[in-house]
């Protein structure tokens, strides 16, 4: 990588804990500035030892324009990776808070970049949830109409528009739309680690041998978080050859039914476990199949996912077992 100063927002999150060490290894001499929402989070792996450039953590409310502007003015990054976002799944959060972080934070960051580093490359991490109801028409391509059905999806679509409108044409804007991804360290708010954590508790006798589920007929396009990070790095390394404005899906191109995911996890344990349907876990807005076409990303960078579903699930279940032992 030829970037001298890299700014990563939201580096303390699930993906950030994989992305930061990968960046440190890929750009060992770059100055790396990372933001987090609270003190004490955002630890990195041993890759830090191989990173000769300075690394700095900054506690920041990305939606607060003044400190965000000051950070960009001081750091003057030539690469910005915008990970900071709030999922509607986060406990105790409201739709207003989600809009404030995801859209207000994006506007504050885009305005600061436009003012202080107008020639920067910006990798905006969006989401496949921007497609929403359009999944009913088949696999989503980058040109598929945006019809988000969730607060999170609507804020991500708005954030994409904010970056596009606020950044000058001298800035290179790459918008990544990753599909579902999981891995070790992901919160139980998400379905795969939620299944895995329950299995781990049942194995330890800390939960009755029953998993209650909602709609398991829905199909999703799943990736290993490490493959998603590899896609981000591929986009960054190929960014000089990309248009000033570009959008890329990050997807496997394969859909797997949620019942199959649970069955594969259950096959990894010898403990008998029952599965019961809980009508309270059904969502009226659930989309039957969310599948992505990542041929544009493959053509531009050569990227392809490396992990299969069984390997992904093994990593998640092993991680939850370790958590329970700890």
VENRA-V812654 format. One record per backbone hydrogen bond with DSSP energy under -1.0 kcal/mol. NH is the residue of the N-H (numbers start at 0). CO is the residue of the C=O. E is the energy in kcal/mol with one decimal. If there is no record, write none. Layout:
[[NH | CO | E] [NH | CO | E]]
This chain:
[[5 | 30 | -3.2] [6 | 78 | -2.7] [7 | 32 | -2.8] [8 | 80 | -2.3] [10 | 34 | -1.8] [12 | 9 | -1.4] [16 | 12 | -1.7] [17 | 14 | -1.6] [18 | 14 | -2.7] [19 | 15 | -2.9] [21 | 17 | -1.3] [22 | 18 | -2.7] [23 | 19 | -2.5] [24 | 20 | -1.7] [25 | 21 | -2.3] [26 | 22 | -2.9] [29 | 26 | -1.4] [30 | 3 | -3.2] [31 | 53 | -2.7] [32 | 5 | -2.9] [33 | 55 | -3.1] [34 | 7 | -2.5] [35 | 57 | -2.1] [47 | 44 | -1.9] [48 | 45 | -1.9] [49 | 46 | -1.4] [50 | 47 | -1.5] [52 | 27 | -2.4] [55 | 31 | -2.6] [57 | 33 | -2.9] [59 | 35 | -3.0] [63 | 60 | -2.4] [67 | 63 | -1.7] [68 | 64 | -2.8] [69 | 65 | -2.4] [70 | 66 | -2.3] [71 | 67 | -2.1] [72 | 68 | -2.6] [73 | 69 | -2.4] [74 | 70 | -3.0] [75 | 71 | -2.7] [77 | 4 | -1.7] [78 | 4 | -1.5] [79 | 120 | -2.7] [80 | 6 | -3.2] [81 | 122 | -2.5] [82 | 8 | -1.2] [82 | 80 | -1.1] [89 | 86 | -1.8] [92 | 89 | -1.4] [97 | 93 | -2.1] [98 | 94 | -2.4] [99 | 95 | -2.4] [100 | 96 | -2.4] [101 | 97 | -2.6] [102 | 98 | -2.1] [103 | 98 | -1.9] [104 | 99 | -1.0] [106 | 102 | -2.5] [107 | 103 | -2.3] [108 | 104 | -2.3] [109 | 105 | -3.1] [110 | 106 | -2.4] [111 | 107 | -1.9] [112 | 108 | -2.6] [113 | 109 | -2.6] [114 | 110 | -1.7] [115 | 111 | -2.6] [116 | 112 | -2.1] [119 | 116 | -2.0] [120 | 77 | -2.3] [121 | 171 | -3.5] [122 | 79 | -3.3] [123 | 173 | -2.8] [124 | 81 | -1.9] [125 | 123 | -1.0] [125 | 175 | -2.9] [127 | 177 | -2.0] [129 | 126 | -1.4] [130 | 127 | -1.9] [132 | 146 | -2.6] [133 | 130 | -2.3] [134 | 131 | -2.0] [135 | 132 | -1.8] [136 | 133 | -1.8] [137 | 134 | -1.7] [139 | 290 | -2.7] [143 | 140 | -1.9] [153 | 149 | -2.5] [154 | 150 | -2.4] [155 | 151 | -2.2] [156 | 152 | -2.1] [157 | 153 | -2.0] [158 | 154 | -2.3] [159 | 155 | -2.0] [160 | 156 | -1.7] [161 | 157 | -2.3] [162 | 158 | -2.4] [163 | 159 | -2.2] [164 | 160 | -2.4] [165 | 161 | -2.7] [166 | 162 | -2.3] [170 | 167 | -1.8] [171 | 119 | -1.9] [172 | 243 | -3.3] [173 | 121 | -3.2] [174 | 245 | -2.9] [175 | 123 | -2.7] [176 | 247 | -3.0] [178 | 249 | -2.4] [181 | 222 | -2.1] [185 | 182 | -1.6] [189 | 186 | -1.6] [193 | 189 | -1.9] [194 | 190 | -2.4] [195 | 191 | -2.4] [196 | 192 | -2.6] [197 | 193 | -1.8] [198 | 194 | -2.1] [199 | 195 | -2.4] [200 | 196 | -2.2] [201 | 197 | -2.5] [202 | 198 | -2.5] [203 | 199 | -1.1] [204 | 201 | -1.4] [205 | 200 | -2.8] [209 | 207 | -3.2] [210 | 273 | -2.6] [212 | 275 | -2.9] [218 | 287 | -3.0] [219 | 255 | -2.3] [220 | 289 | -1.0] [222 | 179 | -1.6] [224 | 181 | -2.5] [227 | 223 | -1.7] [228 | 224 | -2.4] [229 | 225 | -1.9] [230 | 226 | -1.7] [231 | 227 | -2.0] [232 | 228 | -2.4] [233 | 229 | -2.1] [234 | 230 | -2.3] [235 | 231 | -2.3] [236 | 232 | -2.7] [237 | 233 | -1.7] [238 | 235 | -1.1] [240 | 237 | -1.6] [241 | 238 | -1.7] [245 | 172 | -2.1] [247 | 174 | -2.7] [249 | 176 | -2.0] [255 | 219 | -2.5] [257 | 217 | -2.5] [258 | 215 | -2.0] [260 | 256 | -1.7] [261 | 257 | -2.2] [262 | 258 | -2.1] [263 | 259 | -2.4] [264 | 260 | -2.0] [265 | 261 | -2.6] [266 | 262 | -1.6] [267 | 264 | -1.5] [268 | 265 | -1.4] [273 | 208 | -2.8] [275 | 210 | -2.4] [277 | 212 | -3.5] [280 | 277 | -2.5] [281 | 278 | -1.5] [285 | 282 | -1.5] [289 | 218 | -2.2] [292 | 139 | -2.4] [297 | 293 | -2.1] [298 | 294 | -2.3] [299 | 295 | -2.0] [300 | 296 | -2.2] [301 | 297 | -1.9] [311 | 307 | -2.1] [312 | 308 | -2.7] [313 | 309 | -2.1] [314 | 310 | -2.0] [315 | 311 | -2.0] [316 | 312 | -2.7] [317 | 313 | -2.5] [318 | 314 | -2.0] [319 | 315 | -2.2] [320 | 316 | -2.2] [321 | 317 | -2.0] [322 | 318 | -2.2] [323 | 319 | -2.2] [324 | 320 | -2.0] [325 | 321 | -2.1]]
